[in-house]
Amino acid sequence: MILYDYPGGPNPRRVRIFLAEKGIAVPMETVDIMTRRNRQPDFLEKNPTGGIPILELDDGTCISESVAICRYFEELHPEPPLFGTGAKQRAIVEMWLRRVELNLMVPIGMVWVHGHPLTAKLIRQIPEAAAQNRVRAAMGYKLLNDQLAENEFIAGDAYSVVDAVALATYDFGAGLVGVPPEDDLTHLACWHAAVSARPSATA
């Protein structure tokens, strides 16, 4: 198998963090999205949306979408469990995955598309969309901060895939996109320092 990766992207980083937490080594190939390698016909056969990452299995099956890739490895290597154990905890992990995606990653992505100089070269930007989604991202950060007031990790007391997804999202938003959380979100800040200190964060 091979994992098609792009070092600067938040979605590929989710998978790298997840694999590091699992202790799984997978052959990787970097795809240069800046030269639009991911938009070439042969690559679009692997993923018609052109998105990265993609896991190509030995039988030629291609799995795209970062969380789907993580689920695949969770099934093969259930320890340590990063999608929860038991019906209740698995549902809580799934709930917080959706909340991170919808309330933080989506608005940060919209600011990236409509408010960043790099994407201005590719599409017609709508500044109002960027402004609106900065507000939404702030609300998403606060949602996580409130959850972390009483929990060590986002989905509870154990590190999970949610923390990997949220860390990659947070760093992308606060870094390249320029949408950091407010300084008074102290619970979120403590969580970020803790998960950033884990060896997996440098994967």
C-alpha positions as CSV (number, residue, x, y, z in Angstrom):
1,M,0.0,0.0,0.0
2,I,1.0,3.6,-0.4
3,L,-0.3,6.8,1.2
4,Y,-0.3,9.9,-1.1
5,D,0.5,12.8,1.1
6,Y,1.1,16.6,1.0
7,P,3.1,17.9,4.0
8,G,1.5,21.3,4.2
9,G,-2.1,20.2,4.1
10,P,-4.2,19.8,7.3
11,N,-6.1,16.7,6.0
12,P,-3.0,14.7,5.3
13,R,-1.6,15.7,8.6
14,R,-4.6,14.3,10.4
15,V,-3.7,10.9,9.0
16,R,0.0,11.2,9.9
17,I,-0.8,12.1,13.5
18,F,-3.3,9.2,13.7
19,L,-0.8,6.7,12.3
20,A,1.9,8.0,14.7
21,E,-0.4,7.5,17.6
22,K,-1.0,3.9,16.4
23,G,2.6,3.3,15.8
24,I,2.0,2.3,12.2
25,A,4.5,3.0,9.4
26,V,3.1,3.3,5.9
27,P,5.0,4.1,2.7
28,M,4.3,7.6,1.6
29,E,4.5,9.6,-1.6
30,T,4.4,13.4,-1.7
31,V,2.0,14.9,-4.2
32,D,2.9,18.4,-5.2
33,I,-0.5,20.2,-5.3
34,M,1.1,23.5,-6.1
35,T,2.0,22.2,-9.5
36,R,-1.5,20.7,-9.7
37,R,-0.2,17.1,-9.9
38,N,-3.4,16.1,-8.1
39,R,-5.5,17.4,-11.0
40,Q,-3.9,15.3,-13.7
41,P,-6.0,12.6,-15.3
42,D,-4.1,9.6,-13.9
43,F,-4.4,11.0,-10.4
44,L,-8.1,11.8,-10.7
45,E,-8.6,8.1,-11.4
46,K,-7.5,7.5,-7.8
47,N,-9.7,10.3,-6.4
48,P,-12.1,12.2,-8.8
49,T,-12.1,15.2,-6.4
50,G,-8.3,15.5,-6.6
51,G,-8.1,15.7,-2.8
52,I,-5.2,14.5,-0.6
53,P,-4.6,12.2,1.2
54,I,-5.4,8.9,-0.6
55,L,-4.5,5.5,0.6
56,E,-3.9,3.1,-2.3
57,L,-4.1,-0.6,-1.3
58,D,-2.2,-3.4,-2.8
59,D,-5.3,-4.5,-4.8
60,G,-5.6,-1.1,-6.4
61,T,-8.5,0.1,-4.2
62,C,-8.1,3.8,-3.4
63,I,-9.5,5.2,-0.2
64,S,-9.7,9.0,0.1
65,E,-11.0,11.3,2.9
66,S,-8.8,11.5,5.9
67,V,-11.2,10.1,8.5
68,A,-12.1,7.1,6.2
69,I,-8.4,6.3,6.0
70,C,-8.1,6.5,9.8
71,R,-11.1,4.2,10.2
72,Y,-9.5,1.6,7.8
73,F,-6.4,1.5,10.0
74,E,-8.5,1.4,13.2
75,E,-10.1,-1.8,11.9
76,L,-6.7,-3.4,11.1
77,H,-5.0,-2.2,14.3
78,P,-7.7,-1.7,17.0
79,E,-5.1,-0.9,19.8
80,P,-4.9,1.7,21.0
81,P,-8.5,2.5,20.3
82,L,-8.8,6.0,18.8
83,F,-12.4,5.8,17.7
84,G,-13.7,4.9,21.2
85,T,-14.7,1.7,22.8
86,G,-18.3,0.5,23.2
87,A,-21.4,2.0,21.6
88,K,-21.6,5.1,23.8
89,Q,-18.0,6.2,23.4
90,R,-17.9,5.5,19.7
91,A,-21.0,7.7,19.3
92,I,-19.4,10.5,21.3
93,V,-16.3,10.4,19.2
94,E,-18.3,10.5,16.0
95,M,-20.4,13.4,17.4
96,W,-17.3,15.5,18.2
97,L,-15.7,14.6,14.9
98,R,-18.7,16.1,13.1
99,R,-18.6,19.2,15.4
100,V,-15.0,19.8,14.7
101,E,-15.5,19.4,11.0
102,L,-18.7,21.6,10.7
103,N,-17.9,24.2,13.3
104,L,-14.2,24.7,12.8
105,M,-12.7,23.1,9.7
106,V,-15.5,24.2,7.3
107,P,-15.4,27.9,8.4
108,I,-11.6,28.0,8.4
109,G,-11.6,26.4,5.0
110,M,-14.0,29.2,3.8
111,V,-11.7,31.9,5.1
112,W,-8.8,30.1,3.3
113,V,-10.7,30.1,0.0
114,H,-12.2,33.6,0.2
115,G,-9.7,35.5,2.3
116,H,-6.1,34.3,1.6
117,P,-3.8,35.7,-1.1
118,L,-2.7,32.3,-2.3
119,T,-6.2,31.2,-3.2
120,A,-7.0,34.6,-4.8
121,K,-5.0,33.4,-7.8
122,L,-7.3,30.5,-8.3
123,I,-10.9,31.7,-7.7
124,R,-13.0,34.8,-7.5
125,Q,-13.0,35.5,-3.8
126,I,-16.0,36.8,-1.8
127,P,-14.6,38.9,1.1
128,E,-18.0,38.8,2.9
129,A,-17.8,35.0,3.1
130,A,-14.4,35.2,4.7
131,A,-15.6,37.7,7.2
132,Q,-18.7,35.7,8.1
133,N,-16.6,32.5,8.5
134,R,-14.1,34.2,10.8
135,V,-17.0,34.7,13.2
136,R,-18.1,31.1,12.7
137,A,-14.6,29.8,13.4
138,A,-14.4,31.9,16.6
139,M,-17.7,30.2,17.7
140,G,-16.1,26.8,16.9
141,Y,-13.1,27.5,19.0
142,K,-15.3,28.5,21.9
143,L,-17.3,25.3,21.5
144,L,-14.1,23.3,22.0
145,N,-13.0,25.4,24.8
146,D,-16.2,24.8,26.7
147,Q,-16.0,21.1,26.2
148,L,-12.4,21.1,27.4
149,A,-13.3,22.9,30.6
150,E,-14.3,19.5,32.0
151,N,-12.5,17.1,29.8
152,E,-8.8,16.3,29.2
153,F,-9.4,15.6,25.6
154,I,-12.2,16.7,23.2
155,A,-14.2,13.4,23.3
156,G,-13.6,12.7,27.0
157,D,-10.7,11.4,29.1
158,A,-8.8,9.5,26.3
159,Y,-7.0,10.8,23.3
160,S,-8.9,10.0,20.1
161,V,-9.0,10.7,16.4
162,V,-11.0,13.9,17.3
163,D,-7.8,15.3,18.9
164,A,-5.8,14.5,15.8
165,V,-8.3,16.2,13.5
166,A,-8.7,19.2,15.8
167,L,-5.0,19.7,16.2
168,A,-4.4,19.7,12.4
169,T,-7.4,22.0,12.0
170,Y,-6.3,24.4,14.8
171,D,-2.7,24.7,13.5
172,F,-3.9,25.3,9.9
173,G,-6.3,27.9,11.0
174,A,-4.1,29.7,13.5
175,G,-1.1,29.5,11.2
176,L,-1.4,29.6,7.4
177,V,-5.0,30.9,7.3
178,G,-4.6,33.5,10.1
179,V,-7.6,32.5,12.1
180,P,-6.4,31.9,15.7
181,P,-8.6,31.4,18.7
182,E,-9.1,34.2,21.2
183,D,-6.6,34.5,24.0
184,D,-9.1,34.0,26.7
185,L,-9.9,30.4,25.6
186,T,-7.6,29.0,28.3
187,H,-8.9,25.4,28.3
188,L,-8.3,25.2,24.5
189,A,-4.8,26.7,25.0
190,C,-3.9,24.1,27.6
191,W,-5.3,21.3,25.4
192,H,-3.3,22.6,22.4
193,A,-0.1,22.7,24.4
194,A,-0.6,19.2,25.7
195,V,-1.4,17.5,22.3
196,S,1.3,19.5,20.6
197,A,3.8,18.0,23.0
198,R,2.9,14.5,22.0
199,P,5.4,12.9,19.7
200,S,2.7,12.3,17.1
201,A,2.2,16.0,16.6
202,T,5.4,16.2,14.6
203,A,4.5,13.4,12.3
